[in-house]
């Protein structure tokens, strides 16, 4: 099976799965009824399972079709982003990048072991606190670092922020009032378009699914406070799986501004534009687990 045809077969499958109407799918794909039917039949033959059934001349997904759909959508999303050079792998870890006019966004995943060798006590303390709390947002073990965190919940519109810590980098950068007005907005609404936004959402979904943590370095340009002019911001971001008191899933993030970021795609001009940003005002004396970890045996 040649790859272009396989790509079109997956497109036909995901489009028909969304519309459940052959005529609508044909219109959206700018194709023909015969072609879409053939694509579905070929894909079913390749997989060895039926993806659709028809009832009263309407299409319905089979159980196998329901199971196959999320990954099929993800394959298309990754293929399109990859073809635009927006996604890839560096040392077996994910990177994303996009530019649109003055706006830019680069994200490169880092080894979790870098937390222990880095300069940020807050980063280490938060990671230890998360482990001691078992991800419970209201745990006393997390209370001393929670003001620096942002809390996200998944929704029908994608991942939305439901809590900005009063001492978080976002509040320090934009101010408390602006941060409050951003609560509930999907994070995926970016100039690079919906598919790139879904790629960013995927990081959050991976954290929720695996119940693990990840460390990213991020470089972006965003509006300055009270100004439409774009400013550069570079930071480390620790993402951690969590739970609300009702056991519904959450993602906790800690942002630590720094110019010491490892992002291979940045050019010298972009690196020169970075300026040191005030770091979160975490007092090392408030650390509970850093002190214990550094005590002699």
N, C-alpha and C positions, 0 to 999 in steps of 0.2 A: 504494500500500500504506500503510494507516494505521499510525502508529508503535506503538500498543499491540499490534496484531496482530503486527507485526514482532518486538517484544520477546518475545511468547509463542512465536513460531516459533523464535527463537534459544534460548529456554529448553527447548523440546521437543528441539531438536537436541543441546544440551549434555547434557541428562539422559539421552537415549537413548544418546548416545555413551559416557556413563559406565557405564550399566547393561548396554547391548547386549541388553536384554530388554524387549520392549514392555510386558508386564504390570507389571514393576517400575517402568518409567518412568511408566506411567499412574498407579500408586499414589503415587509420589513427587510427581507434578505435580497430583494430585487432579483428573485429567482423564478422558478416555475414549480408547479405542483409535482410534476414528474421527478424533477431534480431533488426536491426536498424528500419526497417519499423514498427515492433511491438512496439518498444519504442515510436516512434512518435505517433502512433495511441493511445496508452495508455495515453500519456501525453495530447493529444488533447481531449480525453474523460474526463480526470480529470479536465481540464480547461474549457471544454464546448465550445471550439472554434477551428477552423482550423488554424494551424500554417504554413502550406505549401499548395501550389497548384502546379500542374505539367503542363508544357506547352512544347510541342514538346519533351516530355520525359525528360525535365529538371525541376529541382525544383526551385520554387520561394517562397519567404516569403510572406505570406499574411500581411495585415495591422496589424492583431493581433500578428503575428509572429514577425514583426519588433518591435512592442511595448514590447513584452516579452523578446526579446533577451538580451538587456543590463543587466537586473536584473538576468537573467539566468546565464550569464557569471560571474556576481558579486557573485552569490551564490556559483558557483564552486570555484572561486578564494578564497573566505572566507573559504569554507570548507577545501580546501587543506592547506591553511595557518593555520587554526585552528588545523587541525590534526597534524601539525608539531610543535604546540605550539607557533606559531609566532604571533598570534593575540588573543585578548580577551577583557574583560571589567573589569575595576576597578572603583567601585563607579559610575556605569552607564556611564563612560567615556572610550574611546578607548585606548588600548595600543597595540604596535607592538614591536616585538623583533626578532633578528636574529643574529647568529654567524657563521662565516666561517673562520677557521684558526685564524689568529691574528685579523681579522676584526670583529667588533661588532657594532650593532646598536640597541638602545632601545628608544622608543618614547612613552610617556604616556601623554594623554590629561589631562589638569587641569581646574578647575573651573575658569571662567572669573573673578570672584570676587577677585581672588588672586592678580590681577593686582594692586588693590587699597591698599592691605596690604603689598606688596612687597617692596624691597629695591631700585628698579630701577625707578628713576624719568623718564628716557628716555622711559621706557615701558609705563608708565602712560601718558606721554606727547604725544607719538606716537598714542596711542589709542584715546586720546581726539582729536588730530589733524585729524585722519582718520574720526572720526564722524563729525567734523566740515567741512571737505572737501567733505562729501558725497561720498567718494571713488574716487574722481576725481584726477588723478595723478598730473595734472598740477595746481591744486588749490593752491593759495597763503597760505592757512591754513596748507598745508602739506610741504611747501618749506623748513622750518627750520629743519625738521627731515628727509627729503628725502635723504640726503647724507648717512644716516645710513641704508637705506632700500635696499632690493633686489627685483626686479620686474620680475614676471614670466608671460609667455603667454602659452596657450595650443596650441599644434601642432599635426600633424599626428604621430609624434614620442613620444608624451607625453608632459609633462610640461617641458619647457625650460626657463632658465634664460636669459633675454634680457637686464638687467641692474644691475650692481653691484655698489652700492653707494660707493663713494670714501672713506667714513669713516666707512663703514660697517665692521662687525666682520670678514667676509670672506676675504675682502681685507687686513685687519690688520693681519690676520693669514697667508694668502698665498702670499700677495703682489699684486700690481696693475697689473703687467704683466701677472701673472698666472691667475688672475681673468678674464682679457680680453680674454685669450685663452679658458676659460670655457664657454663663452657666446654661447648659442645655443646648448649646450650639454644636452640631456635628463637627468633629475635628477634620473630616475628610473634605470640607469645602475649601479647596485651594485652587489657585490659578492654573495648575497643571491638569485639571480636569478630574472627572469622576473616577476613572480607572486608577489614576495615581493615588487618589484619596483612598480607594479601596485597598491598594497595596499598603498604605500606612495603617489602615484599619486591621490588616492581616496580622501585623505585629501584636496588636492588642488581643486579637482572637487567639493567636498562638499561645500567648501567656495564659489566657483564660482556660484554654483546652488542656495545656500541659501542667497547669498549676505550678509553674516555675517562674524564674526571673531572667531578665536579659539586660545587658548593658549596651548602649549605643552612644556614638559620638555624632553630634548634629551640628550642621552649619546652615544657617538660613538668613534671609534678609526679610525684614518685616517693618511695618510702619512704626516710627518712633511715637512715644506718648505725646498726644496733643499735636501730632504733626503727620502729614501724609507722606513725608519723605521717608525713603527706605533706609534702615540701619542694619548693620551686621550683628548677628548674635551667634555665638558658638558655645556649646555646652555638652556636658555628659548627662545622659538620662538613664536612670535606673528604673526599670519596669518590674512590678511584682504582682503576682496573683493574690487576690484577697477576697474577703467575704463581708457582706453587710450583716447586721444582726439577724436578719431573717434567712440567712444562708444563701441569698442570691449572690451571684458572682460579681466581682469588681476587679479593677486594675488600679494599682497605686503607682504613681510615678514621682520620682525625685529628680529635679533639674538642678545641676550644679554648673554655673557658667565658668568657662575656662577657654583660653586660647590654645591650650595644649591638647589639641584633638588630632586623631589619626584618621584622616579621610584621604584616600589615595587620589580621588578625582579632583581635589582642589588645586587650582593653579597658583602661581606666586602672587598674582595680583589680588586674588581673593584672600590669601593668607596675610598679605600686607595690610588688608583692610580691617583685619580683626583688631579690636582693642580690648584690653582687660576690663571685664565687667565686675562690679562689686559682687562678691560671693555672699551666699546666705549667712546671716549673722548668728551662726551656731557657736556657742561657747563650748570649747573642749571640756570644760569643767562639768558640763551637763551630760557628758557621755557616761552611759552606764556599762555598756558592754565592751567598749574600747579599753577602758581601765582594767576590767577583769581579764581581757585577752592579753594584756601586756604585763600582767603580774608574773613574777617568776614562779616556777613550779615549786 
